[in-house]
Amino acid sequence: MTATILTQTYNFQAYMIYLPIVIALTVLVSQFLFKNSKTFMIDIFHQKEDIAMATNSLFKIGFYLLNIGFALCIIEFFQIETVERLVVAVSRKIGGFSIYLGVMMLLNLLLFLKGRKHAMNKEKQIQNENIDL
């Protein structure tokens, strides 16, 4: 007869802490980013508000899918056997995800700034062509 040794791990608790926090962080960052990006989108699309809002909504959905998908891909925790290791592992995962989310937010902001600059240059070019005529 073989004796099975049952060891208690805290992996399930780690998942139950990690998932709601990263999903809430993603939703919170997304709400702030896309609420404040409306101005950029309207400038990029030359005051055509309907196209700007539709594009902004599509960016928002893409942001959700990309970031929640990444959070799910890195979810794996390894054999957490003490509460202290649980706190460290969850902190490390959430911290890493927060850094990733910050980088993604900055990349989106750079994208909006670049699009706005391109739109303003194009608008100036059209104004100069009208003056020349």
DSSP file with accessible surface (Angstrom, degrees, kcal/mol):
  #  RESIDUE AA STRUCTURE BP1 BP2  ACC     N-H-->O    O-->H-N    N-H-->O    O-->H-N    TCO  KAPPA ALPHA  PHI   PSI    X-CA   Y-CA   Z-CA
    1    1 A M              0   0  237      0, 0.0     2,-0.4     0, 0.0     0, 0.0   0.000 360.0 360.0 360.0 129.1    0.0    0.0    0.0
    2    2 A T        -     0   0  125      2,-0.0     2,-0.5     0, 0.0     0, 0.0  -0.777 360.0-135.5 -98.3 140.7    1.4    3.3   -1.0
    3    3 A A        -     0   0   93     -2,-0.4     2,-0.5     2,-0.0     0, 0.0  -0.803  14.1-146.9 -94.4 128.6    0.8    6.4    1.1
    4    4 A T        -     0   0  118     -2,-0.5     2,-0.7     2,-0.0    -2,-0.0  -0.846   7.0-146.3 -96.4 134.8   -0.1    9.5   -0.7
    5    5 A I        -     0   0  147     -2,-0.5     2,-0.7     2,-0.0    -2,-0.0  -0.884   8.7-156.3-102.1 116.6    1.1   12.7    0.7
    6    6 A L        -     0   0  160     -2,-0.7     2,-0.5     2,-0.0    -2,-0.0  -0.846   9.9-168.8 -93.9 120.6   -1.2   15.6    0.2
    7    7 A T        -     0   0   90     -2,-0.7     2,-0.5     0, 0.0    -2,-0.0  -0.917  17.9-131.2-109.3 136.8    0.4   18.9    0.3
    8    8 A Q        -     0   0  129     -2,-0.5     2,-0.3    73,-0.1    -2,-0.0  -0.719  26.4-174.4 -87.3 129.2   -1.6   22.0    0.4
    9    9 A T        -     0   0   43     -2,-0.5     3,-0.2     1,-0.0    72,-0.2  -0.847  27.6-140.4-117.1 162.7   -0.6   24.7   -2.0
   10   10 A Y     >  +     0   0   56     70,-3.2     4,-2.1    -2,-0.3     5,-0.1   0.088  68.5 113.3-105.5  20.3   -1.9   28.2   -2.3
   11   11 A N  H  > S+     0   0   26     69,-0.3     4,-2.2     1,-0.2     5,-0.2   0.913  75.9  50.2 -60.9 -45.0   -2.0   28.2   -6.1
   12   12 A F  H  > S+     0   0  135     -3,-0.2     4,-2.3     1,-0.2    -1,-0.2   0.921 110.4  50.1 -61.9 -42.0   -5.8   28.4   -6.4
   13   13 A Q  H  > S+     0   0   74      1,-0.2     4,-1.5     2,-0.2    -1,-0.2   0.889 108.0  54.6 -62.0 -37.8   -5.9   31.4   -3.9
   14   14 A A  H  X S+     0   0    0     -4,-2.1     4,-3.1     1,-0.2     3,-0.2   0.925 108.8  47.6 -61.9 -42.6   -3.2   33.1   -6.0
   15   15 A Y  H  X S+     0   0   59     -4,-2.2     4,-2.3     1,-0.2    -1,-0.2   0.905 110.0  52.7 -64.4 -39.9   -5.3   32.7   -9.1
   16   16 A M  H  < S+     0   0   97     -4,-2.3    -1,-0.2     1,-0.2    -2,-0.2   0.748 115.8  40.3 -70.6 -23.0   -8.4   34.1   -7.3
   17   17 A I  H  X S+     0   0   69     -4,-1.5     4,-1.2    -3,-0.2    -2,-0.2   0.875 117.2  48.1 -84.7 -44.8   -6.4   37.1   -6.2
   18   18 A Y  H  X S+     0   0    0     -4,-3.1     4,-2.6    -5,-0.2     5,-0.3   0.932 105.7  54.5 -65.1 -50.6   -4.5   37.7   -9.4
   19   19 A L  H  X S+     0   0   42     -4,-2.3     4,-2.3     1,-0.2     5,-0.3   0.920 108.8  43.8 -59.1 -52.4   -7.4   37.5  -11.9
   20   20 A P  H  > S+     0   0   75      0, 0.0     4,-2.5     0, 0.0    -1,-0.2   0.901 115.1  51.2 -62.3 -34.9   -9.8   40.1  -10.5
   21   21 A I  H  X S+     0   0   69     -4,-1.2     4,-2.7     2,-0.2    -2,-0.2   0.948 112.5  43.2 -68.0 -46.6   -7.0   42.6   -9.9
   22   22 A V  H  X S+     0   0    0     -4,-2.6     4,-2.3     2,-0.2    -1,-0.2   0.887 115.5  49.0 -69.9 -34.2   -5.5   42.4  -13.4
   23   23 A I  H  X S+     0   0   69     -4,-2.3     4,-2.5    -5,-0.3     5,-0.2   0.938 112.9  47.3 -68.9 -42.2   -8.9   42.5  -15.1
   24   24 A A  H  X S+     0   0   59     -4,-2.5     4,-2.8    -5,-0.3    -2,-0.2   0.916 111.9  50.9 -63.8 -41.3   -9.9   45.5  -12.9
   25   25 A L  H  X S+     0   0   45     -4,-2.7     4,-2.8     2,-0.2     5,-0.3   0.923 110.5  49.4 -60.8 -43.8   -6.6   47.2  -13.7
   26   26 A T  H  X S+     0   0    0     -4,-2.3     4,-2.4     2,-0.2    -2,-0.2   0.934 113.3  45.5 -62.0 -45.6   -7.1   46.7  -17.5
   27   27 A V  H  X S+     0   0   55     -4,-2.5     4,-2.6     2,-0.2    -2,-0.2   0.931 114.2  49.1 -65.5 -43.2  -10.6   48.1  -17.4
   28   28 A L  H  X S+     0   0   95     -4,-2.8     4,-2.2     2,-0.2     5,-0.2   0.946 114.0  44.2 -62.8 -48.8   -9.6   51.1  -15.3
   29   29 A V  H  X S+     0   0   28     -4,-2.8     4,-2.9     1,-0.2     5,-0.2   0.918 113.7  52.1 -63.3 -40.7   -6.6   52.0  -17.5
   30   30 A S  H  X S+     0   0    0     -4,-2.4     4,-2.7    -5,-0.3     5,-0.3   0.913 108.0  51.0 -62.2 -44.0   -8.7   51.4  -20.6
   31   31 A Q  H  X S+     0   0   83     -4,-2.6     4,-1.8     1,-0.2     5,-0.2   0.934 114.5  43.0 -60.9 -46.0  -11.5   53.7  -19.3
   32   32 A F  H  X S+     0   0  116     -4,-2.2     4,-1.9    -5,-0.2    -2,-0.2   0.927 115.9  48.6 -65.2 -45.3   -9.0   56.6  -18.5
   33   33 A L  H  X S+     0   0   15     -4,-2.9     4,-0.9    -5,-0.2    -2,-0.2   0.947 117.0  39.0 -63.6 -47.5   -7.1   56.1  -21.8
   34   34 A F  H  < S+     0   0    5     -4,-2.7     4,-0.4    -5,-0.2    -1,-0.2   0.759 111.4  57.5 -83.2 -19.9  -10.0   56.0  -24.1
   35   35 A K  H >< S+     0   0  139     -4,-1.8     3,-0.6    -5,-0.3     4,-0.2   0.919 114.6  39.3 -68.4 -41.4  -12.0   58.7  -22.3
   36   36 A N  H 3< S+     0   0   97     -4,-1.9     4,-0.4     1,-0.2     3,-0.3   0.584 106.2  66.0 -85.5 -10.1   -9.1   61.1  -22.8
   37   37 A S  T 3X S+     0   0    1     -4,-0.9     4,-2.6     1,-0.2    -1,-0.2   0.565  75.0  88.2 -88.2  -6.6   -8.3   60.0  -26.3
   38   38 A K  H <> S+     0   0   98     -3,-0.6     4,-2.4    -4,-0.4     5,-0.2   0.904  87.0  52.2 -57.5 -41.3  -11.5   61.3  -27.8
   39   39 A T  H  > S+     0   0   88     -3,-0.3     4,-2.0    -4,-0.2    -1,-0.2   0.920 110.4  47.6 -61.3 -43.9   -9.9   64.7  -28.4
   40   40 A F  H  > S+     0   0   38     -4,-0.4     4,-2.7     1,-0.2    -1,-0.2   0.919 111.6  50.3 -62.4 -44.6   -7.0   63.1  -30.2
   41   41 A M  H  X S+     0   0    3     -4,-2.6     4,-2.3     2,-0.2    -2,-0.2   0.890 108.3  51.9 -64.6 -38.6   -9.3   60.9  -32.4
   42   42 A I  H  <>S+     0   0   31     -4,-2.4     5,-2.7    -5,-0.2     6,-0.4   0.921 112.8  46.0 -65.3 -39.9  -11.5   63.9  -33.4
   43   43 A D  H ><5S+     0   0   36     -4,-2.0     3,-1.5     3,-0.2    -2,-0.2   0.911 111.2  52.4 -65.8 -42.0   -8.4   65.8  -34.5
   44   44 A I  H 3<5S+     0   0   37     -4,-2.7    -2,-0.2     1,-0.3    -1,-0.2   0.903 112.5  44.8 -61.9 -39.5   -7.0   62.8  -36.3
   45   45 A F  T ><5S-     0   0   59     -4,-2.3     3,-1.4    -5,-0.2    -1,-0.3   0.089 118.0-109.9 -96.5  24.5  -10.3   62.3  -38.2
   46   46 A H  T < 5S-     0   0   69     -3,-1.5    -3,-0.2     1,-0.3    -2,-0.1   0.905  75.5 -49.2  52.5  52.7  -10.6   66.1  -39.0
   47   47 A Q  T 3 <S+     0   0  126     -5,-2.7     2,-1.4     1,-0.2    -1,-0.3   0.577  96.8 138.6  67.5  13.5  -13.6   66.8  -36.8
   48   48 A K    <>  -     0   0  118     -3,-1.4     4,-2.1    -6,-0.4    -1,-0.2  -0.709  30.1-177.1 -88.0  91.4  -15.6   63.8  -38.1
   49   49 A E  H  > S+     0   0  122     -2,-1.4     4,-2.7     1,-0.2     5,-0.2   0.830  71.9  56.4 -65.9 -35.6  -16.9   62.8  -34.7
   50   50 A D  H  > S+     0   0  122      2,-0.2     4,-2.1     1,-0.2    -1,-0.2   0.931 111.7  42.5 -65.4 -41.9  -18.8   59.6  -35.7
   51   51 A I  H  > S+     0   0   74      2,-0.2     4,-2.6     1,-0.2     5,-0.2   0.911 114.3  52.6 -69.3 -38.4  -15.7   58.0  -37.3
   52   52 A A  H  X S+     0   0    0     -4,-2.1     4,-2.4     1,-0.2    -2,-0.2   0.927 111.3  45.3 -63.4 -43.4  -13.5   59.1  -34.4
   53   53 A M  H  X S+     0   0   47     -4,-2.7     4,-2.3     2,-0.2    -1,-0.2   0.894 112.8  50.6 -69.6 -38.6  -15.8   57.6  -31.8
   54   54 A A  H  X S+     0   0   54     -4,-2.1     4,-2.0    -5,-0.2    -2,-0.2   0.935 113.2  45.7 -64.2 -43.3  -16.2   54.3  -33.8
   55   55 A T  H  X S+     0   0   34     -4,-2.6     4,-2.5     1,-0.2    -2,-0.2   0.903 110.5  53.9 -66.2 -39.2  -12.5   54.0  -34.2
   56   56 A N  H  X S+     0   0    9     -4,-2.4     4,-2.2    -5,-0.2    -1,-0.2   0.906 107.8  50.5 -62.3 -39.8  -12.0   54.8  -30.5
   57   57 A S  H  X S+     0   0   68     -4,-2.3     4,-2.3     2,-0.2    -1,-0.2   0.895 109.7  50.5 -65.5 -38.5  -14.4   52.0  -29.6
   58   58 A L  H  X S+     0   0  124     -4,-2.0     4,-2.4     2,-0.2    -2,-0.2   0.911 109.6  50.2 -67.2 -39.5  -12.5   49.6  -31.8
   59   59 A F  H  X S+     0   0   74     -4,-2.5     4,-2.5     2,-0.2    -2,-0.2   0.902 109.3  53.2 -61.1 -39.4   -9.2   50.6  -30.2
   60   60 A K  H  X S+     0   0   55     -4,-2.2     4,-2.5     2,-0.2    -2,-0.2   0.932 109.1  47.2 -63.7 -43.9  -10.8   50.0  -26.8
   61   61 A I  H  X S+     0   0   94     -4,-2.3     4,-2.7     1,-0.2     5,-0.2   0.924 112.6  50.1 -64.4 -41.9  -11.9   46.5  -27.6
   62   62 A G  H  X S+     0   0   36     -4,-2.4     4,-2.7     2,-0.2     5,-0.3   0.901 109.1  52.3 -61.9 -39.3   -8.5   45.7  -29.0
   63   63 A F  H  X S+     0   0    7     -4,-2.5     4,-2.3     2,-0.2     5,-0.3   0.929 110.8  47.4 -62.3 -44.9   -6.9   47.1  -25.8
   64   64 A Y  H  X S+     0   0   54     -4,-2.5     4,-2.6     1,-0.2     5,-0.5   0.948 114.3  46.0 -60.1 -50.8   -9.1   44.8  -23.7
   65   65 A L  H  X S+     0   0  123     -4,-2.7     4,-1.9     1,-0.2     5,-0.2   0.931 114.8  46.3 -62.0 -45.2   -8.5   41.7  -25.8
   66   66 A L  H  X S+     0   0   92     -4,-2.7     4,-2.1    -5,-0.2    -1,-0.2   0.943 118.8  39.2 -63.7 -46.8   -4.7   42.2  -26.0
   67   67 A N  H  X S+     0   0    0     -4,-2.3     4,-2.4    -5,-0.3    -2,-0.2   0.895 117.5  45.6 -78.0 -39.6   -4.2   43.0  -22.3
   68   68 A I  H  X S+     0   0   45     -4,-2.6     4,-2.2    -5,-0.3     5,-0.2   0.909 113.5  52.5 -69.2 -37.2   -6.6   40.5  -20.8
   69   69 A G  H  X S+     0   0   31     -4,-1.9     4,-2.0    -5,-0.5    -2,-0.2   0.925 110.4  47.3 -61.1 -43.3   -5.2   37.9  -23.1
   70   70 A F  H  X S+     0   0   76     -4,-2.1     4,-1.6    -5,-0.2    -1,-0.2   0.920 109.6  53.5 -64.3 -41.8   -1.7   38.6  -22.0
   71   71 A A  H  < S+     0   0    2     -4,-2.4    -1,-0.2     1,-0.2    -2,-0.2   0.888 110.6  47.2 -60.4 -37.7   -2.8   38.5  -18.3
   72   72 A L  H >< S+     0   0   90     -4,-2.2     3,-1.1     1,-0.2    -1,-0.2   0.851 107.9  56.3 -72.3 -32.8   -4.3   35.0  -18.9
   73   73 A C  H 3< S+     0   0  109     -4,-2.0     3,-0.3     1,-0.2    -1,-0.2   0.817 111.4  42.4 -68.2 -30.1   -1.1   33.8  -20.7
   74   74 A I  T 3< S+     0   0   46     -4,-1.6    -1,-0.2     1,-0.2    -2,-0.2   0.195  82.6 108.5-101.1  19.7    1.1   34.7  -17.8
   75   75 A I    <   +     0   0   39     -3,-1.1    -1,-0.2    -5,-0.1    -2,-0.1   0.726  42.1 120.1 -72.4 -18.0   -1.2   33.3  -15.1
   76   76 A E        -     0   0  116     -3,-0.3     2,-0.4    -4,-0.2    -3,-0.0  -0.186  40.2-172.1 -61.6 125.1    0.9   30.3  -14.2
   77   77 A F        -     0   0   10      3,-0.0     2,-0.6   -66,-0.0     3,-0.1  -0.897  16.8-133.8-110.8 147.3    2.0   30.1  -10.6
   78   78 A F        -     0   0  156     -2,-0.4    11,-0.0     1,-0.2    -2,-0.0  -0.894  57.6 -49.0-110.4 120.9    4.4   27.4   -9.4
   79   79 A Q        -     0   0  102     -2,-0.6     2,-0.7     1,-0.2    -1,-0.2   0.701  59.9-167.4  29.4  73.1    3.9   25.4   -6.2
   80   80 A I        +     0   0    6      1,-0.1   -70,-3.2    -3,-0.1   -69,-0.3  -0.770  15.6 167.2 -88.8 116.2    3.1   28.1   -3.6
   81   81 A E        +     0   0   94     -2,-0.7     2,-0.3   -72,-0.2    -1,-0.1   0.564  54.4  45.3-111.6 -12.3    3.4   26.4   -0.2
   82   82 A T  S  > S-     0   0   62      1,-0.1     4,-1.8   -72,-0.0   -72,-0.1  -0.924  76.6-121.0-129.8 160.0    3.4   29.3    2.3
   83   83 A V  H  > S+     0   0   82     -2,-0.3     4,-2.4     1,-0.2     5,-0.2   0.882 114.1  56.9 -64.6 -36.4    1.4   32.5    2.7
   84   84 A E  H  > S+     0   0  153      1,-0.2     4,-2.2     2,-0.2    -1,-0.2   0.934 107.9  46.2 -61.5 -43.6    4.6   34.5    2.5
   85   85 A R  H  > S+     0   0  152      1,-0.2     4,-2.8     2,-0.2    -1,-0.2   0.840 108.9  57.4 -68.0 -31.5    5.4   33.0   -1.0
   86   86 A L  H  X S+     0   0   18     -4,-1.8     4,-2.7     2,-0.2     5,-0.3   0.952 108.0  45.8 -61.1 -48.6    1.8   33.6   -2.0
   87   87 A V  H  X S+     0   0   83     -4,-2.4     4,-2.5     1,-0.2     5,-0.2   0.930 115.6  46.5 -62.2 -44.4    2.1   37.3   -1.3
   88   88 A V  H  X S+     0   0   68     -4,-2.2     4,-2.7     2,-0.2    -2,-0.2   0.939 114.2  46.9 -65.1 -45.4    5.5   37.5   -3.1
   89   89 A A  H  X S+     0   0   23     -4,-2.8     4,-2.4     2,-0.2    -2,-0.2   0.926 114.9  45.1 -64.9 -44.8    4.3   35.6   -6.1
   90   90 A V  H  X S+     0   0   11     -4,-2.7     4,-2.8    -5,-0.2     5,-0.3   0.922 113.9  50.2 -66.7 -40.9    1.1   37.5   -6.5
   91   91 A S  H  X S+     0   0   72     -4,-2.5     4,-2.8    -5,-0.3     5,-0.2   0.919 111.0  49.2 -62.3 -43.4    2.9   40.8   -6.0
   92   92 A R  H  X S+     0   0  186     -4,-2.7     4,-2.5    -5,-0.2    -1,-0.2   0.927 113.8  45.7 -62.7 -44.9    5.5   39.9   -8.6
   93   93 A K  H  X S+     0   0   55     -4,-2.4     4,-2.3     2,-0.2    -2,-0.2   0.930 116.2  44.2 -64.8 -46.3    2.8   38.9  -11.1
   94   94 A I  H  X S+     0   0   27     -4,-2.8     4,-2.6     2,-0.2    -2,-0.2   0.911 114.0  50.9 -68.3 -38.9    0.7   42.0  -10.6
   95   95 A G  H  X S+     0   0   31     -4,-2.8     4,-2.2    -5,-0.3    -2,-0.2   0.932 111.4  47.5 -62.4 -45.0    3.7   44.3  -10.6
   96   96 A G  H  X S+     0   0   39     -4,-2.5     4,-2.3    -5,-0.2    -2,-0.2   0.913 113.0  48.5 -62.7 -41.3    4.9   42.8  -13.9
   97   97 A F  H  X S+     0   0    0     -4,-2.3     4,-2.8     1,-0.2    -1,-0.2   0.894 109.0  53.6 -67.1 -37.3    1.5   43.1  -15.4
   98   98 A S  H  X S+     0   0   48     -4,-2.6     4,-2.5     2,-0.2    -2,-0.2   0.905 108.8  49.1 -63.6 -40.9    1.2   46.7  -14.2
   99   99 A I  H  X S+     0   0  123     -4,-2.2     4,-2.4     2,-0.2    -2,-0.2   0.943 112.2  48.3 -63.1 -45.7    4.5   47.6  -15.9
  100  100 A Y  H  X S+     0   0   48     -4,-2.3     4,-2.6     1,-0.2    -2,-0.2   0.931 111.6  50.1 -58.4 -45.1    3.4   45.9  -19.1
  101  101 A L  H  X S+     0   0    5     -4,-2.8     4,-2.4     1,-0.2    -1,-0.2   0.896 109.2  51.5 -63.6 -39.6    0.0   47.8  -18.9
  102  102 A G  H  X S+     0   0   32     -4,-2.5     4,-2.4     2,-0.2    -1,-0.2   0.909 110.0  49.0 -63.0 -41.8    1.9   51.1  -18.4
  103  103 A V  H  X S+     0   0   77     -4,-2.4     4,-2.5     1,-0.2    -2,-0.2   0.926 111.2  50.0 -64.0 -43.0    4.1   50.4  -21.5
  104  104 A M  H  X S+     0   0   31     -4,-2.6     4,-2.2     1,-0.2    -2,-0.2   0.900 110.2  50.4 -62.3 -40.2    1.0   49.6  -23.5
  105  105 A M  H  X S+     0   0   66     -4,-2.4     4,-2.4     2,-0.2    -1,-0.2   0.929 110.9  48.5 -64.6 -43.2   -0.7   52.8  -22.4
  106  106 A L  H  X S+     0   0   97     -4,-2.4     4,-2.6     1,-0.2    -2,-0.2   0.894 109.7  52.7 -64.8 -38.3    2.3   54.9  -23.3
  107  107 A L  H  X S+     0   0   98     -4,-2.5     4,-2.2     2,-0.2    -1,-0.2   0.911 109.8  48.7 -63.2 -40.7    2.5   53.2  -26.7
  108  108 A N  H  X S+     0   0   22     -4,-2.2     4,-2.5     2,-0.2    -2,-0.2   0.915 110.6  50.9 -63.3 -41.7   -1.2   54.1  -27.3
  109  109 A L  H  X S+     0   0   63     -4,-2.4     4,-2.6     1,-0.2    -2,-0.2   0.922 109.8  49.6 -62.9 -42.9   -0.5   57.6  -26.3
  110  110 A L  H  X S+     0   0  110     -4,-2.6     4,-2.6     1,-0.2    -1,-0.2   0.895 109.7  52.6 -62.1 -38.9    2.4   57.9  -28.7
  111  111 A L  H  X S+     0   0   88     -4,-2.2     4,-2.4     2,-0.2    -2,-0.2   0.924 110.4  47.1 -62.0 -43.8    0.2   56.5  -31.4
  112  112 A F  H  X S+     0   0    3     -4,-2.5     4,-2.4     2,-0.2    -2,-0.2   0.914 113.0  48.7 -65.2 -42.3   -2.4   59.1  -30.7
  113  113 A L  H  X S+     0   0   80     -4,-2.6     4,-2.4     2,-0.2    -2,-0.2   0.913 112.1  48.4 -64.6 -42.0    0.2   61.9  -30.7
  114  114 A K  H  X S+     0   0  156     -4,-2.6     4,-2.4     2,-0.2    -2,-0.2   0.917 112.5  48.7 -64.9 -42.4    1.7   60.7  -33.9
  115  115 A G  H  X S+     0   0   22     -4,-2.4     4,-2.3    -5,-0.2    -2,-0.2   0.908 111.9  49.0 -63.4 -41.3   -1.7   60.5  -35.6
  116  116 A R  H  X S+     0   0   81     -4,-2.4     4,-2.5     2,-0.2    -2,-0.2   0.919 111.0  49.6 -65.6 -42.3   -2.7   64.0  -34.4
  117  117 A K  H  X S+     0   0  140     -4,-2.4     4,-2.4     1,-0.2    -2,-0.2   0.925 111.1  49.8 -63.0 -42.8    0.6   65.4  -35.6
  118  118 A H  H  X S+     0   0  131     -4,-2.4     4,-2.2     1,-0.2    -1,-0.2   0.918 111.3  49.0 -61.6 -43.2    0.1   63.8  -39.0
  119  119 A A  H  X S+     0   0    5     -4,-2.3     4,-2.2     1,-0.2    -1,-0.2   0.901 111.3  49.2 -64.9 -40.4   -3.4   65.1  -39.3
  120  120 A M  H  X S+     0   0   89     -4,-2.5     4,-2.4     2,-0.2    -2,-0.2   0.905 110.7  50.2 -67.6 -39.4   -2.3   68.7  -38.3
  121  121 A N  H  X S+     0   0   85     -4,-2.4     4,-2.2     2,-0.2    -2,-0.2   0.911 111.0  49.3 -63.4 -40.5    0.5   68.6  -41.0
  122  122 A K  H  X S+     0   0  104     -4,-2.2     4,-2.2     2,-0.2    -2,-0.2   0.901 109.9  51.3 -65.7 -39.0   -1.9   67.5  -43.6
  123  123 A E  H  X S+     0   0   88     -4,-2.2     4,-2.3     1,-0.2    -2,-0.2   0.910 110.5  48.5 -65.0 -41.1   -4.3   70.2  -42.6
  124  124 A K  H  X S+     0   0  121     -4,-2.4     4,-2.5     2,-0.2    -1,-0.2   0.899 109.2  53.6 -64.7 -39.4   -1.6   72.8  -42.9
  125  125 A Q  H  X S+     0   0  114     -4,-2.2     4,-2.0     2,-0.2    -2,-0.2   0.916 109.2  48.2 -62.2 -41.4   -0.6   71.4  -46.3
  126  126 A I  H  X S+     0   0   79     -4,-2.2     4,-2.1     2,-0.2    -2,-0.2   0.918 111.1  50.9 -66.5 -39.7   -4.2   71.8  -47.6
  127  127 A Q  H  X S+     0   0  105     -4,-2.3     4,-1.9     1,-0.2    -2,-0.2   0.910 109.8  50.0 -64.4 -41.2   -4.3   75.4  -46.3
  128  128 A N  H  X S+     0   0   93     -4,-2.5     4,-2.1     1,-0.2    -1,-0.2   0.888 109.4  51.5 -65.1 -37.1   -1.1   76.3  -48.0
  129  129 A E  H  X S+     0   0  103     -4,-2.0     4,-1.2     1,-0.2    -1,-0.2   0.891 109.5  50.3 -66.2 -37.4   -2.4   74.8  -51.3
  130  130 A N  H  < S+     0   0  105     -4,-2.1    -2,-0.2     1,-0.2    -1,-0.2   0.862 109.9  50.4 -68.3 -35.3   -5.5   76.9  -51.0
  131  131 A I  H  < S+     0   0  131     -4,-1.9    -2,-0.2     1,-0.2    -1,-0.2   0.903 107.1  54.6 -68.5 -39.7   -3.5   80.1  -50.4
  132  132 A D  H  <        0   0  137     -4,-2.1    -1,-0.2     1,-0.2    -2,-0.2   0.800 360.0 360.0 -65.0 -28.8   -1.3   79.4  -53.4
  133  133 A L     <        0   0  179     -4,-1.2    -1,-0.2    -5,-0.1    -2,-0.2   0.839 360.0 360.0 -75.4 360.0   -4.4   79.1  -55.7
